[in-house]
Amino acid sequence: MKCTNRTHHLKIKLLCISCIAALFMNGCGTGKTADIQNPYSLTGDNSSVSNQFFARNLCVTNDIDFGTDQVHADYAEGAGVFDLTTKEVLYSQNLFEKLYPASTTKILTAYIIIRNCDLDDKVTVSADAIANMADSSKCGLAAGDVLTVRDLLYGLLLVSGNDAANVLAEYYSGSIDKFAEEMNREAKALGATQSHFVNANGLPDDDHYTTIYDMYLIFQAAIQTQDFIDIIHTQSYDAAYQNASGNAVTQKWESTNRYLNGQTKEPEDITVVGGKTGTTNAAGYCLVLYSKNKKGDDIVSIVYKGKTRSDMYTLMNQILSTFAN
């Protein structure tokens, strides 16, 4: 395995502290301020560090909803639009509410792997990694299959393979539980302090949750890497690998993102780059999306707990067309 499994240096710790402190001290694009209780707590000995670094680089806001009267906000439990170029929050709907992320969890899984591993490294699928995969999204992997990390990432992010997530978790950390510990460390380093993860794929668990704002923090970090962007921008991927007998196996994996597969049309003047879907009974219909508006601004938009898949895409189109241009 050619993963570095990096430790968090002081710079990362300072960024996290700056991030958390600035979050509720600065409004972002709304002109609104509020005296609210801060659910994000500081830890460590660097609480006096300047908050300016985070404020310059991320959208910060308070917990006041805005824009919800202009769209069908009732189509989902929460949603947000973030302009990474202007550092503004453009739409806010329950940004800090505890929600289940379903397969959007795989954004963090992919981020950790891409950031730390050799994508050409080869991985052998274990029997444990593909156990109990019935009635869930998967790539169709079998014990003994040998794939590259890159192949597994495409299976993870395009077809939302829960089996691929488990294989990557075992490859990186030796077990799914240990990988979940790494996910929680990484999330906190990014400032996502109101999240907790217990698996790499997002299958339901009461102790596996996030917020829309936390997922924004995680996703904006992930799209800083070109490999991540290349994968989420891909409509289909031809995987070619070997099975346990050494025979060639080919599979065609297609994106679950309806903007990419042509099932849903993006709003006028919005160009969808890619994103990640997620669906469970508890989480509802979820989508985390990276787009560009007509000015070329980088836009992150998130809809969580849509009532139906159609409602989720309708609300996503509405918040993009109303607030992102």
PEMO-V707606 format. One record per backbone hydrogen bond with DSSP energy under -1.0 kcal/mol. CO is the residue of the C=O (numbers start at 0). NH is the residue of the N-H. Records with the same first field share a line. If there is no record, write none. Layout:
CO->NH / NH
This chain:
8->12
9->13
10->14
11->15
12->16
13->17
14->18
15->19
16->20
17->21
18->22
21->24 / 25
27->88
33->35
45->48
50->54
51->55
53->57
65->91
66->69
70->72
71->74
72->75
74->306
77->303
78->92
79->301
80->89 / 90
81->299
82->86 / 87
87->82
90->80
91->65
92->78
93->96
94->212
98->209
100->103
101->104
102->105
103->106
104->107 / 108
105->109
106->110
107->111
108->112
109->113
110->114
111->115
112->116
115->3
117->120
118->149
120->148
122->146
124->143
127->130
132->135
136->161
141->144
144->124
145->241
146->122
147->151
148->152
149->153
150->154
151->155
152->156
153->157
154->160
157->255
160->164
161->165
162->166
163->167
164->168
165->169
166->170
167->171
168->172
169->173
174->178
175->179
176->180
177->181
178->182
179->183
180->184
181->185
182->186
183->187
184->188
185->189
186->191
187->190
190->192
195->208
204->207
208->195
209->98
210->214
211->215
212->216
213->217
214->218
215->219
216->220
217->221
218->222
220->223
221->224
224->228
225->229
226->230
227->231
228->232
230->233
234->254
236->252
238->250
240->248
241->145
242->245
246->242
248->240
250->238
252->236
256->260
257->263
266->269
270->291
273->289
275->287
277->285
279->283
283->279
284->305
285->277
286->302
287->275
288->300
289->272 / 273
290->298
291->270
292->295
296->292
297->83
298->290
299->81
300->288
301->79
302->286
303->76 / 77
305->284
307->311
308->312
309->313
310->314
311->315
312->316
313->317
314->318
315->319
316->320
317->321
318->322
319->323
